[in-house]
């Protein structure tokens, strides 16, 4: 009788432990799937910000060139416009790269990385 109780208790213990482990693995899978979706969204958001930054920089260059043409000393003003454009354009690239590095902290698969490199 004592051995039967130990066997039943052992089976219940194994069942409970296996249920806890299974539930924990299921929770990790759901979390990973949610983060994979977030990686793609993170890269897309960074690309949108990058593209809006580039368009803003181009618009600024166009307005700078237009105002520089109306100046008496237009050549130095145009050089300043180009230098500012290059500096701002480089800053847009750096901001995008840092945003991508932050996105890489999110758990993702190899295929997600390949998709992100195409953006």
For each residue, the residues with C-beta under 8 A, 3 or more apart:
1: 4 5
2: 5 6
3: 6 7
4: 1 7 8
5: 1 2 8 9
6: 2 3 9 10
7: 3 4 10 11
8: 4 5 11 12
9: 5 6 12 13
10: 6 7 13 14
11: 7 8 14 15
12: 8 9 15 16
13: 9 10 16 17
14: 10 11 17 18
15: 11 12 18 19
16: 12 13 19 20
17: 13 14 20 21
18: 14 15 21 22
19: 15 16 22 23
20: 16 17 23 24
21: 17 18 24 25
22: 18 19 25 26
23: 19 20 26 27
24: 20 21 27 28
25: 21 22 28 29
26: 22 23 29 30
27: 23 24 30 31
28: 24 25 31 32
29: 25 26 32 33
30: 26 27 33 34
31: 27 28 34 35
32: 28 29 35 36 107
33: 29 30 36 37
34: 30 31 37 38
35: 31 32 38 39 106 107 108
36: 32 33 39 40 107 108 109 112
37: 33 34 40 41
38: 34 35 41 42 106
39: 35 36 42 43 103 106 107 108 112 116
40: 36 37 43 44 108 112 115 116
41: 37 38 44 45
42: 38 39 45 46 99 102 103 106
43: 39 40 46 47 100 103 115 116 119
44: 40 41 47 48 119
45: 41 42 48 49 99
46: 42 43 49 50 96 99 100 103
47: 43 44 50 51 96 119
48: 44 45 51 52
49: 45 46 52 53 95 96 99
50: 46 47 53 54 92 93 95 96 99
51: 47 48 54 55
52: 48 49 55 56
53: 49 50 56 57 91 92 95 96
54: 50 51 57 58 89 92
55: 51 52 58 59
56: 52 53 59 60
57: 53 54 60 61 85 88 89 92
58: 54 55 61 62
59: 55 56 62 63
60: 56 57 63 64 84 85 88
61: 57 58 64 65 81 82 84 85
62: 58 59 65 66
63: 59 60 66 67
64: 60 61 67 68 77 80 81 84 85
65: 61 62 68 69 78 81
66: 62 63 69 70
67: 63 64 70 71 77
68: 64 65 71 74 77 78 80 81
69: 65 66 74
70: 66 67 74
71: 67 68 74 77
72:
73: 76 77
74: 68 69 70 71 77 78
75: 78 79
76: 73 79 80
77: 64 67 68 71 73 74 80 81
78: 65 68 74 75 81 82
79: 75 76 82 83
80: 64 68 76 77 83 84
81: 61 64 65 68 77 78 84 85
82: 61 78 79 85 86
83: 79 80 86 87
84: 60 61 64 80 81 87 88
85: 57 60 61 64 81 82 88 89
86: 82 83 89 90
87: 83 84 90 91
88: 57 60 84 85 91 92
89: 54 57 85 86 92 93
90: 86 87 93 94
91: 53 87 88 94 95
92: 50 53 54 57 88 89 95 96
93: 50 89 90 96 97
94: 90 91 97 98
95: 49 50 53 91 92 98 99
96: 46 47 49 50 53 92 93 99 100
97: 93 94 100 101
98: 94 95 101 102
99: 42 45 46 49 50 95 96 102 103
100: 43 46 96 97 103 104 116
101: 97 98 104 105
102: 42 98 99 105
103: 39 42 43 46 99 100 106 116
104: 100 101 108
105: 101 102
106: 35 38 39 42 103
107: 32 35 36 39
108: 35 36 39 40 104 112 113
109: 36 112 113
110: 113 114
111: 114 115
112: 36 39 40 108 109 115 116
113: 108 109 110 116 117
114: 110 111 117 118
115: 40 43 111 112 118 119
116: 39 40 43 100 103 112 113 119
117: 113 114
118: 114 115
119: 43 44 47 115 116
